[in-house]
Amino acid sequence: MSADSLHASATELLEKWSPTEGSDQSLRQAMLAFLGSAPRGCLREHVPGHITASAVVFSHDEREVLLTLHPRVGSWIQLGGHCEEGDDTVAGAALREATEESGIPGLRLEPELYGAQAHPITCSLGVPTRHLDLLFRITAPAGAVPVRSAESTDLRWWPVDALPANVDVLLR
């Protein structure tokens, strides 16, 4: 449970990930290079940028995806957030974040990397930085009712074929 175990888990996830898109391959290589130069790059304290744990939460029947209207970002995004010193792995951080932000117990995480994204952002550090999102696919149990947390302006299920405008959520 340290920056070391988070770093090792992020590196292992990216090394095992075999994206088919050229842009994803390039992002994979850039993230691995970043981790090679940033031993504490999985923690928000790393101001130039840091690995974040993101969760694409699907309904049990995969017809809907759970999105949060993020107050700082100002748009609908997938759930997730910063890794913490107490997290063993980035996957564990994604499950923790999804559970905290959705209020849904019994979420089921697929442990392999679902995808990756990079976003410029001014996060809780208060200065411009970059979030290097490692995305995980998570499935909610049947009948799951989300409960909005203080970290969200709104939280709701969206049909996968009718997402709000300008949403950049990985669906495959």
C-alpha positions as CSV (number, residue, x, y, z in Angstrom):
1,M,0.0,0.0,0.0
2,S,2.2,2.8,-1.3
3,A,3.2,4.8,-4.2
4,D,5.4,1.9,-5.2
5,S,2.6,-0.7,-5.4
6,L,0.4,1.8,-7.3
7,H,3.3,2.5,-9.7
8,A,3.9,-1.2,-10.2
9,S,0.2,-1.9,-10.8
10,A,-0.1,0.9,-13.4
11,T,3.0,-0.2,-15.2
12,E,1.9,-3.8,-15.3
13,L,-1.6,-2.8,-16.6
14,L,-0.1,-0.8,-19.4
15,E,2.5,-3.4,-20.3
16,K,-0.3,-6.1,-20.6
17,W,-2.6,-3.8,-22.6
18,S,-2.7,-4.4,-26.3
19,P,-4.7,-1.6,-27.9
20,T,-5.5,-2.0,-31.6
21,E,-5.8,1.7,-32.4
22,G,-2.6,3.6,-33.3
23,S,-3.5,6.5,-31.0
24,D,-4.0,4.2,-28.1
25,Q,-0.7,2.5,-28.8
26,S,1.0,5.9,-28.8
27,L,-0.8,6.8,-25.5
28,R,0.3,3.5,-23.9
29,Q,3.9,4.2,-24.8
30,A,3.7,7.8,-23.5
31,M,2.2,6.6,-20.2
32,L,4.8,4.0,-19.8
33,A,7.5,6.6,-20.5
34,F,5.9,8.9,-17.9
35,L,5.8,6.2,-15.3
36,G,9.5,5.4,-16.0
37,S,10.4,9.0,-15.1
38,A,7.9,9.5,-12.3
39,P,8.1,7.1,-9.3
40,R,5.3,8.9,-7.5
41,G,3.4,9.6,-10.7
42,C,0.3,7.8,-9.5
43,L,-0.3,10.3,-6.7
44,R,-1.9,13.7,-7.1
45,E,1.1,15.4,-5.5
46,H,3.0,14.9,-8.8
47,V,2.0,18.3,-10.2
48,P,3.1,17.9,-13.9
49,G,0.5,15.1,-14.2
50,H,-0.6,11.9,-12.5
51,I,-2.3,8.6,-13.1
52,T,-5.9,8.5,-12.2
53,A,-8.3,5.6,-11.7
54,S,-11.4,5.9,-13.9
55,A,-14.5,3.6,-14.0
56,V,-16.9,3.2,-16.9
57,V,-19.9,1.8,-14.9
58,F,-22.4,-0.1,-17.0
59,S,-25.9,-1.3,-15.9
60,H,-26.2,-5.0,-15.4
61,D,-27.7,-5.4,-18.9
62,E,-25.1,-3.1,-20.5
63,R,-27.8,-0.8,-21.9
64,E,-26.9,2.2,-19.7
65,V,-23.7,3.9,-18.4
66,L,-23.5,5.9,-15.2
67,L,-22.2,9.4,-15.6
68,T,-21.5,12.2,-13.2
69,L,-21.9,15.9,-13.8
70,H,-18.6,17.0,-12.4
71,P,-18.6,20.4,-10.7
72,R,-15.0,21.3,-11.5
73,V,-15.0,20.0,-15.1
74,G,-18.6,21.2,-15.8
75,S,-19.6,18.3,-18.0
76,W,-20.8,14.7,-17.9
77,I,-17.9,12.3,-17.4
78,Q,-17.2,8.7,-16.2
79,L,-16.7,8.1,-12.5
80,G,-13.2,8.0,-11.0
81,G,-10.5,10.0,-9.4
82,H,-7.2,10.2,-7.7
83,C,-5.3,7.2,-6.4
84,E,-4.5,7.4,-2.7
85,E,-1.6,6.2,-0.6
86,G,-4.0,3.5,0.9
87,D,-4.8,2.0,-2.5
88,D,-2.9,-1.2,-3.3
89,T,-3.6,-1.0,-7.1
90,V,-5.0,1.4,-9.6
91,A,-7.9,-1.1,-10.3
92,G,-8.6,-1.1,-6.5
93,A,-8.7,2.7,-6.6
94,A,-11.1,2.7,-9.5
95,L,-13.5,0.4,-7.7
96,R,-13.2,2.5,-4.5
97,E,-13.9,5.7,-6.5
98,A,-16.8,4.2,-8.3
99,T,-18.4,2.9,-5.1
100,E,-17.9,6.2,-3.3
101,E,-19.2,8.3,-6.2
102,S,-22.1,6.1,-7.1
103,G,-23.3,4.9,-3.7
104,I,-23.9,1.5,-5.3
105,P,-22.7,-1.6,-3.3
106,G,-21.7,-4.8,-5.1
107,L,-20.1,-3.2,-8.2
108,R,-18.1,-5.8,-10.2
109,L,-14.8,-4.7,-11.7
110,E,-13.1,-6.3,-14.6
111,P,-9.4,-6.2,-13.5
112,E,-7.8,-5.8,-16.9
113,L,-7.3,-2.3,-18.4
114,Y,-10.4,-1.2,-20.4
115,G,-8.7,1.8,-22.0
116,A,-6.8,5.0,-21.3
117,Q,-7.2,8.7,-21.8
118,A,-5.3,11.9,-21.1
119,H,-6.9,15.2,-20.1
120,P,-5.5,18.6,-19.2
121,I,-7.3,19.8,-16.0
122,T,-7.0,22.0,-13.0
123,C,-7.9,19.5,-10.3
124,S,-7.8,19.8,-6.6
125,L,-4.2,20.9,-6.8
126,G,-5.5,24.3,-8.0
127,V,-3.0,24.5,-10.8
128,P,-3.1,23.2,-14.4
129,T,-2.0,19.5,-14.6
130,R,-2.8,16.5,-16.6
131,H,-4.9,13.4,-15.7
132,L,-3.6,10.2,-17.2
133,D,-6.7,8.1,-16.8
134,L,-6.5,4.3,-16.6
135,L,-10.1,3.1,-17.3
136,F,-11.7,0.0,-15.9
137,R,-15.0,-1.5,-16.9
138,I,-17.4,-2.0,-14.0
139,T,-20.8,-3.6,-13.9
140,A,-23.5,-2.6,-11.5
141,P,-25.9,-5.3,-10.0
142,A,-29.5,-5.5,-11.3
143,G,-31.7,-2.8,-9.8
144,A,-28.8,-0.6,-8.7
145,V,-29.9,2.9,-7.7
146,P,-27.2,5.5,-7.7
147,V,-26.9,8.0,-4.8
148,R,-25.2,11.3,-5.7
149,S,-22.2,12.1,-3.5
150,A,-20.9,15.6,-2.6
151,E,-18.3,15.1,-5.4
152,S,-21.1,15.5,-8.1
153,T,-23.6,18.0,-9.3
154,D,-25.7,15.3,-10.8
155,L,-25.5,11.5,-11.3
156,R,-27.6,9.4,-13.6
157,W,-27.9,6.5,-15.9
158,W,-27.7,7.3,-19.7
159,P,-28.6,4.9,-22.5
160,V,-25.4,4.0,-24.3
161,D,-26.9,5.1,-27.6
162,A,-28.2,8.4,-26.2
163,L,-25.4,10.0,-24.2
164,P,-25.4,13.8,-23.6
165,A,-23.6,16.0,-26.2
166,N,-19.8,16.3,-26.1
167,V,-19.3,13.3,-23.8
168,D,-16.0,11.5,-24.2
169,V,-16.7,8.1,-22.6
170,L,-15.2,4.9,-23.9
171,L,-17.9,2.5,-25.0
172,R,-16.9,-0.7,-26.8
